[in-house]
Amino acid sequence: MKPPPFEYHDPTTIPEAISLLGSYENARLLAGGQSLMPMLNMRYVFPDHLIDLNKVGGLDYINTDADGVEIGGMTRQRDIEFSDELAEHCPLLSEAIRHVGHIQTRNRGTMGGSLAHLDPAAEIPMVCAAMDARIRAQGPNGERTIPIAEFALGFMTTALAPDEMLVSVSLPGWASGHGAGFQEFGRRHGDFAIASAAALIEVGGDGKIARASLTISGVGPVPVRIEEAEEGLVGEAGSDGVFDTAAEACGELEALDDIHAPASYRQHLAKVLAKRALAQAWERAAS
Amino acid sequence: MSATRTISVTVNGKAYEREVEVRVTLADFLRQELGLTGTHLGCEHGVCGACTIQLNGRSARSCLTLAVQADGQEIKTVEGVAPSADELHPLQEALSEHHGLQCGFCTPGILLTLLEFLDDNPDPSEADIRLAISGNLCRCTGYQGIVDAALAAAERLRGGAAK
């Protein structure tokens, strides 16, 4: 198996990469290559130009400040996994990243690559949805910031223009002591999830839920926030009944139906995993 | 239209300079250009782990990396695991002693994966090892022999008594 013929470019700066991307028809950016390379090997894609980002400087960083975390597009998933900063400030990402592929693919795979690929079952887009990520993109006309809700347009389709490049992802911070829950069901560890759920909970001084986020992934074409459940949770103390009610809202989602699982099974999983993720987040949240 | 490039790579400590077509994967480069056929190709789309090598000390799928991307980098393949021609690495010995291989097709990938893992986790649990090799498919052993071998090798590498 061989990739089809293409011209190879290896720019070293962001402006150079953007200029190449803008000057060719049918060009693709190559980040960690853990999705695009299989697609090339299997000849699902035929780019005339491959623009490799691996030599571009200034795209590999994890910066934490009072507002949250900013992660460079070419930051390797394995570096995210090992980051003590992220374990402290962004426990949901720290936990979810361990479920992205395997050691060998996380060593190469990147934050931005996974997000731009936008597989419906992928963990990184789910964490971005759960945390209201803001995606920084650069193109020939400058830079813009895209909220994740406007970035994930549909099945493996992002709001990035053909001449735009994902530069970084910002994850606005949650209060110190918030609880994160992550639940995924797949046939084997490292497989794409059949369904997964992410929950974030902040507990107020009164011991009640002050802020909640609930996201279901792998069920529909893009990760979805369950706003009805989130609103219902605020002001409640965590309990079996409260989480049952919240999870009920996940059972009616539009679900994918494929060789891995029928839609009804994904809907069932969404409810079960949502409840478990919420209970886990509640348990881990410091009151 | 597919152009070529001249690349310099260090494989198992030895420097090579070759002209390669830019679309050639690192796996095909190692096997066909350098004759290092110990790196095996199973699925060629990143699922089976047979082609795992180390790129600058980190395990990677050589079928999902282009040879041109390895320009200036250091690669380790199964041919570079044993310390000498008549001596095995402790992990290789342990795999042999614990029936960690039958046909041997997955073994190079398992070795390169576990060597990195045991560097990061010198004292792993059985569950840690199973997770570490979750990206390497083996159709012969049922994994039990591989896990036993990894536990034994970890102990040996820590300087404990060999079992």
Interface residues (C-beta under 8 A of the other chain):
Chain A: M1 K2 P3 P4 P5 F6 E7 Y8 D10 G33 Q34 M37 P38 L40 N41 M42 D48 L50 D52 N54 R78 G101 H102 I103 Q104 T105 N107 R108 R188 H189 G190
Chain B: M1 S2 A3 R5 V22 R23 V24 T25 D28 E44 H45 G46 G49 T52 L55 R58 S59 A60 R61 C63 L64 T65 L66 V68 Q69 T113 E116 F117 L131 A132 S134 G135 N136
